[in-house]
Amino acid sequence: MSRRGATLLIAGIGVLACLVVVFALPVPYVALIPGPTYNTLGPLNGKPVVQITGHRTYTAPGHLNMVTVSYVGGPGANPPFTIVAALQAWLSPHEAVVPQQELFPTGKTQQQVVKQDTEEMANSQQTAQAAALCQLGIAFTTTDTVAQTIKGLPAAGHLRRGDVIAAVDGLPVTCRRSAATMIEAHPVGSRVELTIRRGGKSRKISLTTSSYQGRPVIGVNVVESFTFPFKVKINIGNVGGPSAGMMFALAIIDKLTPANLAGGKYIAGTGEIDAGGAVSPIGGIQQKMAAARAAGATVFLAPAGNCADTAGAVPAGLRVVKVSTLRGAIAALKALKAGKPVPACS
């Protein structure tokens, strides 16, 4: 073989090897893509998504769709997520490419991440019911239980795992006043009086708030739970994460009242919610807007904290409404029905 032929052969082998790397070897990234949407006012697999027993309900026509984000890639993905796949996703206006560790943190298996997402979904359903009943003024019990204290902070040695914080400075814990929010309302270095239940007995404990990352704390992790006067079951299948909380809460309210919040319109939205009704930002807002519009939505309820992320990414024909509380979301839906202005992400 001539020198030129040998050179071409070696170069060809090199190019082929590079192509194998490009097309076959996985890269440590995942693509976020629009996922399925579910009408929280409708059925799924023959069952109502939001099923209420033990309380009067009303027909709620229209759509209040929760939206999801799917992903391509991840540990052990088959086929593997390659550079070519990453470039295709990066060029798509409704997809995003993010480091794999954003979805699958180092040290966690895919099964552990799925389990965590499932737990977050279950917690969000409970919190959504709490937020809905709190908004409607239907009485239920909120319980803040100590999960652990943090060494070196004021609660250590004074509070124990299993203690129930019933009141702060004489104000009882409710859906609108959690122990954490009442404690954080104190300046750093001020006294806070806790009423706790331990072993069936009530006692008062006075502590001085300390500073942690600039916030007043006493150094306690609390688990919030609720006891409701009737049952709300949410049938949503294998969907994880907390970001459907606001839409679940709206659906519960729509079914418990004759208001007809959706007004027959095709509305979608997203947002994590707490028992007091505050709506927090979520991830994947661009993919969720795309999923909502593809399903037929014309209105999208977005957390105020995500408004900056919607800039330049709103699909044609979709109106994005800014919400920061459950009360504000309800007010916006009522305004839409009446043809009045609503706050928008701009």
Secondary structure in CASP SS format (residue, H / E / C, confidence):
PFRMAT SS
TARGET T0000
AUTHOR 0000-0000-0000
METHOD secondary structure of the structure
MODEL  1
M C 1.00
S C 1.00
R H 1.00
R H 1.00
G H 1.00
A H 1.00
T H 1.00
L H 1.00
L H 1.00
I H 1.00
A H 1.00
G H 1.00
I H 1.00
G H 1.00
V H 1.00
L H 1.00
A H 1.00
C H 1.00
L H 1.00
V H 1.00
V H 1.00
V H 1.00
F H 1.00
A H 1.00
L C 1.00
P C 1.00
V C 1.00
P C 1.00
Y E 1.00
V E 1.00
A E 1.00
L E 1.00
I E 1.00
P E 1.00
G E 1.00
P E 1.00
T E 1.00
Y E 1.00
N E 1.00
T C 1.00
L C 1.00
G C 1.00
P E 1.00
L E 1.00
N C 1.00
G C 1.00
K E 1.00
P E 1.00
V C 1.00
V E 1.00
Q E 1.00
I E 1.00
T E 1.00
G C 1.00
H C 1.00
R C 1.00
T C 1.00
Y C 1.00
T C 1.00
A C 1.00
P C 1.00
G C 1.00
H E 1.00
L E 1.00
N E 1.00
M E 1.00
V E 1.00
T E 1.00
V E 1.00
S E 1.00
Y E 1.00
V E 1.00
G E 1.00
G C 1.00
P C 1.00
G C 1.00
A C 1.00
N C 1.00
P C 1.00
P C 1.00
F C 1.00
T C 1.00
I H 1.00
V H 1.00
A H 1.00
A H 1.00
L H 1.00
Q H 1.00
A H 1.00
W H 1.00
L H 1.00
S C 1.00
P C 1.00
H C 1.00
E C 1.00
A E 1.00
V E 1.00
V E 1.00
P E 1.00
Q H 1.00
Q H 1.00
E H 1.00
L H 1.00
F C 1.00
P C 1.00
T C 1.00
G C 1.00
K C 1.00
T C 1.00
Q H 1.00
Q H 1.00
Q H 1.00
V H 1.00
V H 1.00
K H 1.00
Q H 1.00
D H 1.00
T H 1.00
E H 1.00
E H 1.00
M H 1.00
A H 1.00
N H 1.00
S H 1.00
Q H 1.00
Q H 1.00
T H 1.00
A H 1.00
Q H 1.00
A H 1.00
A H 1.00
A H 1.00
L H 1.00
C H 1.00
Q H 1.00
L H 1.00
G C 1.00
I C 1.00
A C 1.00
F C 1.00
T E 1.00
T E 1.00
T E 1.00
D E 1.00
T E 1.00
V E 1.00
A E 1.00
Q E 1.00
T E 1.00
I C 1.00
K C 1.00
G C 1.00
L C 1.00
P C 1.00
A C 1.00
A E 1.00
G C 1.00
H C 1.00
L E 1.00
R C 1.00
R C 1.00
G C 1.00
D C 1.00
V E 1.00
I E 1.00
A E 1.00
A E 1.00
V E 1.00
D C 1.00
G C 1.00
L E 1.00
P E 1.00
V C 1.00
T C 1.00
C C 1.00
R C 1.00
R C 1.00
S C 1.00
A H 1.00
A H 1.00
T H 1.00
M H 1.00
I H 1.00
E H 1.00
A C 1.00
H C 1.00
P C 1.00
V C 1.00
G C 1.00
S C 1.00
R E 1.00
V E 1.00
E E 1.00
L E 1.00
T E 1.00
I E 1.00
R E 1.00
R E 1.00
G C 1.00
G C 1.00
K E 1.00
S E 1.00
R E 1.00
K E 1.00
I E 1.00
S E 1.00
L E 1.00
T E 1.00
T C 1.00
S E 1.00
S E 1.00
Y E 1.00
Q C 1.00
G C 1.00
R E 1.00
P E 1.00
V E 1.00
I C 1.00
G C 1.00
V E 1.00
N E 1.00
V E 1.00
V E 1.00
E E 1.00
S E 1.00
F E 1.00
T E 1.00
F C 1.00
P C 1.00
F C 1.00
K E 1.00
V E 1.00
K E 1.00
I E 1.00
N C 1.00
I C 1.00
G C 1.00
N C 1.00
V C 1.00
G C 1.00
G C 1.00
P C 1.00
S C 1.00
A C 1.00
G H 1.00
M H 1.00
M H 1.00
F H 1.00
A H 1.00
L H 1.00
A H 1.00
I H 1.00
I H 1.00
D H 1.00
K H 1.00
L H 1.00
T C 1.00
P C 1.00
A C 1.00
N C 1.00
L C 1.00
A C 1.00
G C 1.00
G C 1.00
K C 1.00
Y E 1.00
I E 1.00
A E 1.00
G E 1.00
T C 1.00
G C 1.00
E E 1.00
I E 1.00
D C 1.00
A C 1.00
G C 1.00
G C 1.00
A E 1.00
V E 1.00
S E 1.00
P C 1.00
I C 1.00
G C 1.00
G C 1.00
I H 1.00
Q H 1.00
Q H 1.00
K H 1.00
M H 1.00
A H 1.00
A H 1.00
A H 1.00
R H 1.00
A H 1.00
A H 1.00
G C 1.00
A C 1.00
T C 1.00
V E 1.00
F E 1.00
L E 1.00
A E 1.00
P E 1.00
A H 1.00
G H 1.00
N H 1.00
C H 1.00
A H 1.00
D H 1.00
T H 1.00
A C 1.00
G C 1.00
A C 1.00
V C 1.00
P C 1.00
A C 1.00
G C 1.00
L C 1.00
R E 1.00
V E 1.00
V E 1.00
K E 1.00
V E 1.00
S C 1.00
T E 1.00
L H 1.00
R H 1.00
G H 1.00
A H 1.00
I H 1.00
A H 1.00
A H 1.00
L H 1.00
K H 1.00
A H 1.00
L H 1.00
K H 1.00
A H 1.00
G C 1.00
K C 1.00
P C 1.00
V C 1.00
P C 1.00
A E 1.00
C C 1.00
S C 1.00
END
